Amino acid sequence: MANHIFILATVMLLAGIFGGLVNYYLYGDNDPEATSLPRCLVVGVGASFLVPVILDLVSSELILETQGDPSRLLIFTGFCLISAIASRFFITNVSDRILSEARNAKERSETVQHDLRIIKNELLPLIDTETEQDLESSQVEPAEFDETLDVTSSKVLRMLATGRYIFRSLAGLCREANTDEATILQTLNVLASRSLTGKVSGKNGVRWHITEKGRRVLENQM
C-alpha cells in the first residue's frame, strides 16, 4: 500500500511539472509577467495533487483501481496531466465545489439541529406525563396546587388531560368544546401563564398540552 501511494504521488508530481511546462510554453509569450515558469510549475503541481480530492467528491474508485492495473494508472496520469494543463480553471472549480459542499453540509447540520430541538420539545411533555413522580407528601406543598379554575379553564384542562392525543390543536379543542377559537385561545394563554399548560411548535403548527402541574391542579379540583 505504501508503494502504491508513492507511485501515485510520483505520478501527480511529474504530471504537475509537465503540465506546468506546457502552460508556460503555451501562455508565456502572451502574458510573461503573469505566466512565469515557477508560478506555472507550482500551480500545475497543486492542480495535479487536487485530482484525488475531485475523484472523491464524485465518488470515483479510480485510485483504488490503479493498484495492480496499469491501464487505470495510465488514465489517472491523464487526469493529473489534464488538471495541471487546465490548472487555472481546475483549481477555481475545485475550490468552488468544496465550498459548496461545505455550505450544504452546514445547512444540513442546522436542519438536523432544528429538527432535534422540535423533537425534544415534543418529547419532554410526553416523558413528564408517562413518568411516575416519586415524591413524599412532605415535599409537596398543597398551596402549590391550590388554584382556582373557572368552568372554561377546567373544561379545557380536562380535555387536554383525557383526550385521545397528548398534543392538541386549537381547532380540535374548539370542536370538542363547541366554543369559539378566541375564547379557547385566551383560556389556553391564561393557563400557560400559570404553568398549567404548555405549547410546542412543530411542522404541523402549534400544539397544546397539559403540564404536570396542570394535572395535579385538575386532580385537586375533583
C-alpha positions as CSV (number, residue, x, y, z in Angstrom):
1,M,0.0,0.0,0.0
2,A,2.9,2.4,0.8
3,N,4.5,1.6,-2.5
4,H,1.2,2.3,-4.3
5,I,0.8,5.7,-2.6
6,F,4.5,6.6,-3.5
7,I,3.8,5.7,-7.1
8,L,0.6,7.9,-7.2
9,A,2.5,10.8,-5.6
10,T,5.3,10.5,-8.2
11,V,2.7,10.4,-11.0
12,M,1.0,13.5,-9.7
13,L,4.3,15.4,-9.2
14,L,5.6,14.5,-12.7
15,A,2.2,15.3,-14.3
16,G,2.1,18.6,-12.5
17,I,5.5,19.6,-13.6
18,F,4.9,18.6,-17.2
19,G,1.5,20.4,-17.2
20,G,3.1,23.5,-15.7
21,L,5.8,23.5,-18.5
22,V,3.0,23.1,-21.1
23,N,1.2,26.1,-19.6
24,Y,4.4,28.1,-19.6
25,Y,5.2,27.5,-23.2
26,L,1.6,28.0,-24.3
27,Y,0.9,31.3,-22.4
28,G,4.3,32.6,-21.6
29,D,4.7,34.7,-24.7
30,N,1.2,36.2,-24.3
31,D,1.5,37.2,-20.7
32,P,5.1,36.9,-19.5
33,E,4.5,38.8,-16.2
34,A,1.6,36.6,-15.0
35,T,3.0,33.4,-16.5
36,S,6.4,32.8,-15.0
37,L,8.0,29.4,-15.0
38,P,8.0,28.9,-11.2
39,R,4.4,30.0,-11.0
40,C,3.3,27.6,-13.7
41,L,5.1,24.7,-12.1
42,V,3.7,25.4,-8.6
43,V,0.1,25.8,-9.9
44,G,0.5,22.7,-12.1
45,V,1.7,20.5,-9.3
46,G,-1.0,21.9,-7.0
47,A,-3.7,21.2,-9.5
48,S,-2.4,17.7,-10.1
49,F,-2.5,16.9,-6.4
50,L,-6.1,18.0,-6.3
51,V,-7.2,15.2,-8.6
52,P,-7.7,12.7,-5.7
53,V,-10.0,15.3,-4.0
54,I,-12.2,15.7,-7.0
55,L,-12.3,12.0,-7.6
56,D,-13.5,11.5,-4.0
57,L,-16.1,14.2,-4.4
58,V,-17.6,12.4,-7.4
59,S,-17.4,9.0,-5.6
60,S,-14.9,7.6,-8.1
61,E,-12.9,4.5,-7.2
62,L,-10.2,5.2,-9.8
63,I,-7.4,5.5,-7.2
64,L,-8.2,2.0,-5.8
65,E,-8.5,0.6,-9.3
66,T,-5.0,1.8,-10.2
67,Q,-3.5,-0.7,-7.8
68,G,-2.5,-3.6,-9.8
69,D,-4.0,-2.3,-13.1
70,P,-1.5,-0.3,-15.3
71,S,-4.3,0.8,-17.6
72,R,-6.2,2.5,-14.8
73,L,-2.9,4.1,-13.6
74,L,-2.5,5.5,-17.1
75,I,-5.9,7.0,-17.0
76,F,-5.2,8.5,-13.6
77,T,-2.0,10.0,-15.1
78,G,-4.0,11.5,-17.8
79,F,-6.4,13.1,-15.3
80,C,-3.5,14.6,-13.4
81,L,-2.0,16.0,-16.7
82,I,-5.3,17.5,-17.8
83,S,-5.8,19.2,-14.4
84,A,-2.3,20.5,-14.5
85,I,-2.7,22.0,-18.0
86,A,-6.0,23.4,-17.1
87,S,-4.8,24.4,-13.6
88,R,-6.2,27.9,-13.8
89,F,-9.7,26.7,-14.2
90,F,-9.4,23.4,-12.3
91,I,-8.3,24.9,-9.0
92,T,-11.0,27.5,-9.1
93,N,-13.7,24.9,-9.9
94,V,-12.5,22.5,-7.2
95,S,-12.4,25.3,-4.6
96,D,-15.9,26.3,-5.5
97,R,-17.1,22.7,-5.3
98,I,-15.5,22.2,-1.9
99,L,-17.0,25.4,-0.6
100,S,-20.4,24.4,-2.0
101,E,-20.2,21.0,-0.3
102,A,-19.2,22.7,3.0
103,R,-22.2,25.1,2.8
104,N,-24.6,22.2,2.1
105,A,-23.2,20.2,5.0
106,K,-23.6,23.3,7.3
107,E,-27.2,23.7,6.1
108,R,-28.0,20.0,6.6
109,S,-26.5,20.2,10.1
110,E,-28.6,23.3,11.0
111,T,-31.7,21.5,9.7
112,V,-30.9,18.4,11.8
113,Q,-30.3,20.5,14.9
114,H,-33.6,22.4,14.4
115,D,-35.5,19.0,14.0
116,L,-33.8,17.7,17.1
117,R,-35.0,20.8,19.1
118,I,-38.5,20.2,17.9
119,I,-38.4,16.6,18.8
120,K,-37.0,17.4,22.2
121,N,-39.8,19.9,22.9
122,E,-42.4,17.4,21.8
123,L,-41.0,14.5,23.9
124,L,-40.4,16.3,27.2
125,P,-44.2,16.7,28.0
126,L,-44.7,13.1,27.0
127,I,-41.9,11.9,29.3
128,D,-43.3,14.0,32.2
129,T,-46.7,12.6,31.6
130,E,-45.7,9.0,31.5
131,T,-43.2,9.2,34.3
132,E,-44.3,8.4,37.9
133,Q,-43.3,11.1,40.3
134,D,-41.8,9.5,43.4
135,L,-42.3,12.4,45.9
136,E,-43.0,12.2,49.6
137,S,-46.1,14.0,50.8
138,S,-44.0,16.4,52.9
139,Q,-42.2,17.5,49.8
140,V,-45.3,18.7,48.0
141,E,-46.9,21.8,49.3
142,P,-50.7,21.8,48.9
143,A,-50.7,25.5,48.4
144,E,-48.8,25.0,45.2
145,F,-51.8,23.3,43.6
146,D,-54.5,25.4,45.3
147,E,-55.5,27.0,42.0
148,T,-59.0,28.4,41.4
149,L,-60.2,27.5,37.9
150,D,-63.3,28.8,36.2
151,V,-65.6,26.5,34.2
152,T,-63.9,27.0,30.9
153,S,-60.4,26.5,32.3
154,S,-61.4,23.3,34.0
155,K,-63.1,22.1,30.8
156,V,-60.0,22.9,28.7
157,L,-57.7,21.2,31.2
158,R,-59.9,18.2,31.3
159,M,-59.9,17.9,27.5
160,L,-56.1,18.1,27.4
161,A,-55.7,15.5,30.2
162,T,-58.2,12.9,29.0
163,G,-58.2,13.4,25.2
164,R,-57.0,10.8,22.7
165,Y,-54.0,12.9,21.9
166,I,-51.3,14.4,24.2
167,F,-50.7,17.3,21.9
168,R,-53.9,19.0,20.9
169,S,-54.5,21.6,18.1
170,L,-56.5,24.7,18.7
171,A,-59.1,23.7,16.1
172,G,-59.6,20.3,17.7
173,L,-60.1,21.8,21.1
174,C,-62.7,24.3,19.7
175,R,-64.6,21.5,18.1
176,E,-64.6,19.3,21.2
177,A,-65.6,22.2,23.5
178,N,-68.0,23.6,21.0
179,T,-66.6,27.1,21.7
180,D,-65.2,29.8,19.5
181,E,-61.5,30.0,18.8
182,A,-60.9,33.3,20.6
183,T,-62.3,32.0,23.9
184,I,-60.3,28.8,23.8
185,L,-57.1,30.6,22.8
186,Q,-57.5,33.1,25.6
187,T,-58.1,30.3,28.1
188,L,-55.0,28.4,26.9
189,N,-52.8,31.5,27.2
190,V,-54.1,32.2,30.8
191,L,-53.4,28.6,31.7
192,A,-50.0,28.7,30.1
193,S,-49.2,31.9,32.2
194,R,-50.0,29.8,35.3
195,S,-47.8,26.9,34.0
196,L,-50.8,24.7,33.8
197,T,-50.5,24.2,30.0
198,G,-47.7,24.3,27.5
199,K,-47.3,24.5,23.8
200,V,-44.8,23.3,21.2
201,S,-44.3,24.4,17.6
202,G,-43.7,21.7,15.1
203,K,-44.0,21.1,11.4
204,N,-47.8,20.8,11.9
205,G,-48.1,24.0,13.7
206,V,-48.7,24.9,17.4
207,R,-49.9,22.1,19.6
208,W,-51.0,22.4,23.3
209,H,-50.5,20.0,26.2
210,I,-51.2,19.9,29.9
211,T,-48.3,20.1,32.2
212,E,-47.7,18.0,35.3
213,K,-48.7,20.9,37.5
214,G,-51.9,21.2,35.4
215,R,-52.7,17.5,36.1
216,R,-52.2,18.0,39.8
217,V,-54.4,21.1,39.9
218,L,-57.1,19.2,37.9
219,E,-56.9,16.3,40.3
220,N,-57.2,18.7,43.2
221,Q,-60.3,20.3,41.7
222,M,-62.1,16.9,41.5
